[in-house]
Amino acid sequence: MEYVSAIVPPLVMAIGFGFLVRAIIRSQGGAQKAKEDAVAEAMATRSAAE
């Protein structure tokens, strides 16, 4: 049964990482994309002007 306790933490981390990647991919685009792009563009122009 030691193999079960050895495999559980990496398995849980792998599943959690999969959900994290899925959330990042799903958050790309959509209704907030234009707003996020505008904020990023404003930050880029502000840092370039300095």
C-alpha positions as CSV (number, residue, x, y, z in Angstrom):
1,M,0.0,0.0,0.0
2,E,3.0,2.3,0.1
3,Y,2.8,2.8,-3.6
4,V,-0.7,4.3,-3.2
5,S,0.6,6.9,-0.8
6,A,3.5,7.6,-3.1
7,I,1.4,8.1,-6.2
8,V,-1.4,10.2,-4.7
9,P,0.4,13.6,-4.2
10,P,1.8,13.7,-7.8
11,L,-1.5,12.6,-9.2
12,V,-3.4,15.3,-7.3
13,M,-0.8,17.9,-8.5
14,A,-1.2,16.7,-12.1
15,I,-5.0,16.9,-11.9
16,G,-4.8,20.4,-10.3
17,F,-2.3,21.5,-13.0
18,G,-4.6,20.3,-15.7
19,F,-7.5,22.3,-14.3
20,L,-5.2,25.4,-14.0
21,V,-4.2,25.1,-17.7
22,R,-7.9,24.6,-18.7
23,A,-8.9,27.7,-16.7
24,I,-6.1,29.7,-18.4
25,I,-7.1,28.6,-21.9
26,R,-10.8,29.2,-21.2
27,S,-10.1,32.7,-20.0
28,Q,-8.4,33.7,-23.2
29,G,-10.7,35.8,-25.4
30,G,-14.3,36.4,-24.7
31,A,-16.0,39.5,-23.4
32,Q,-13.1,40.7,-21.3
33,K,-10.5,40.4,-24.1
34,A,-10.9,43.9,-25.5
35,K,-10.8,45.4,-22.0
36,E,-7.6,43.4,-21.1
37,D,-6.0,44.3,-24.4
38,A,-6.7,48.0,-23.8
39,V,-5.1,47.8,-20.3
40,A,-2.1,46.0,-21.7
41,E,-1.7,48.5,-24.5
42,A,-2.0,51.5,-22.0
43,M,0.7,49.9,-19.8
44,A,3.0,49.3,-22.8
45,T,2.7,52.9,-24.1
46,R,3.2,54.3,-20.6
47,S,6.4,52.3,-20.1
48,A,7.6,53.2,-23.6
49,A,7.0,56.9,-23.0
50,E,9.1,56.9,-19.8
